[in-house]
Amino acid sequence: MMCAERMQRIVQAIILGFIMGLAGVQMFKVAFLVMMAMMIMLLIAGFTGFCPGLIILKKVFPPCKCEENKGL
């Protein structure tokens, strides 16, 4: 089953694909704004550890368990 952190990465990949599609149809201003918003959210999550998207995803999907302990 999918976990929240993996699902977050999948959603990020989909957003990046959407941005590439916008740039492909030459909607550069919209692509730039979406990319800037994503960069700001990633910086906030990186510096503070607060990620609203991950909080929402954890309500739908279970959090990932540490896979390092599975081998022990």
Sine and cosine of phi, psi and omega as CSV:
sin_phi,cos_phi,sin_psi,cos_psi,sin_omega,cos_omega
0.00,0.00,0.53,-0.85,0.00,-1.00
-0.95,0.30,0.56,-0.83,0.07,-1.00
-0.92,-0.39,0.20,-0.98,-0.16,-0.99
-0.89,0.46,-0.70,0.71,-0.05,-1.00
-0.91,0.41,-0.63,0.77,0.04,-1.00
-0.93,0.37,-0.63,0.77,0.02,-1.00
-0.91,0.42,-0.57,0.82,0.04,-1.00
-0.88,0.47,-0.67,0.75,0.02,-1.00
-0.91,0.41,-0.60,0.80,0.04,-1.00
-0.91,0.41,-0.67,0.74,0.03,-1.00
-0.90,0.44,-0.65,0.76,0.04,-1.00
-0.88,0.47,-0.65,0.76,0.04,-1.00
-0.90,0.44,-0.64,0.77,0.04,-1.00
-0.90,0.43,-0.67,0.74,0.02,-1.00
-0.89,0.45,-0.67,0.74,0.03,-1.00
-0.90,0.45,-0.62,0.79,0.08,-1.00
-0.89,0.45,-0.65,0.76,0.06,-1.00
-0.88,0.48,-0.66,0.75,0.02,-1.00
-0.90,0.43,-0.66,0.75,0.04,-1.00
-0.89,0.45,-0.63,0.78,0.05,-1.00
-0.90,0.44,-0.66,0.75,0.05,-1.00
-0.88,0.47,-0.68,0.74,0.03,-1.00
-0.92,0.40,-0.56,0.83,0.00,-1.00
-0.91,0.40,-0.54,0.84,0.05,-1.00
-1.00,-0.10,0.30,0.96,0.11,-0.99
0.87,0.48,0.63,0.78,0.16,-0.99
-0.98,-0.19,0.90,0.44,-0.15,-0.99
-0.90,0.43,-0.59,0.81,-0.02,-1.00
-0.91,0.42,-0.70,0.72,0.01,-1.00
-0.92,0.39,-0.68,0.73,0.02,-1.00
-0.87,0.50,-0.67,0.74,0.01,-1.00
-0.89,0.45,-0.69,0.73,-0.02,-1.00
-0.91,0.41,-0.67,0.75,0.02,-1.00
-0.91,0.41,-0.66,0.75,0.02,-1.00
-0.90,0.43,-0.66,0.75,0.01,-1.00
-0.90,0.45,-0.67,0.74,0.03,-1.00
-0.89,0.46,-0.67,0.74,0.02,-1.00
-0.91,0.42,-0.65,0.76,0.02,-1.00
-0.89,0.45,-0.66,0.75,0.01,-1.00
-0.90,0.43,-0.70,0.71,0.02,-1.00
-0.89,0.46,-0.66,0.76,0.02,-1.00
-0.92,0.39,-0.61,0.79,0.05,-1.00
-0.92,0.40,-0.68,0.74,0.04,-1.00
-0.87,0.48,-0.71,0.71,0.01,-1.00
-0.90,0.44,-0.61,0.79,-0.01,-1.00
-0.94,0.35,-0.66,0.75,-0.06,-1.00
-0.99,0.13,-0.55,0.83,-0.10,-1.00
-0.94,-0.33,-0.36,0.93,-0.07,-1.00
0.99,0.11,0.02,1.00,0.01,-1.00
-1.00,-0.08,0.87,-0.50,0.01,-1.00
-0.72,-0.69,0.97,-0.25,-0.03,-1.00
-0.87,0.50,-0.61,0.79,0.01,-1.00
-0.89,0.46,-0.66,0.75,0.01,-1.00
-0.93,0.37,-0.58,0.81,0.05,-1.00
-0.89,0.46,-0.68,0.74,0.03,-1.00
-0.91,0.40,-0.69,0.72,-0.02,-1.00
-0.91,0.42,-0.53,0.85,0.02,-1.00
-0.94,0.35,-0.30,0.95,0.09,-1.00
-0.98,0.21,-0.40,0.92,-0.03,-1.00
-0.99,-0.17,-0.67,0.74,-0.05,-1.00
-0.91,-0.41,0.49,-0.87,0.04,-1.00
-0.95,0.30,0.48,-0.88,0.06,-1.00
-0.93,0.38,0.47,-0.88,0.01,-1.00
-0.95,0.32,0.63,-0.78,0.10,-1.00
-1.00,-0.04,0.48,-0.88,0.03,-1.00
-0.89,0.45,0.86,-0.51,-0.07,-1.00
-0.99,0.10,-0.13,0.99,0.01,-1.00
-0.93,0.38,-0.52,0.85,-0.06,-1.00
-0.99,0.12,-0.11,0.99,-0.04,-1.00
-0.93,0.38,-0.50,0.86,-0.03,-1.00
-0.98,0.18,-0.24,0.97,-0.05,-1.00
-0.99,0.11,0.00,0.00,0.00,0.00
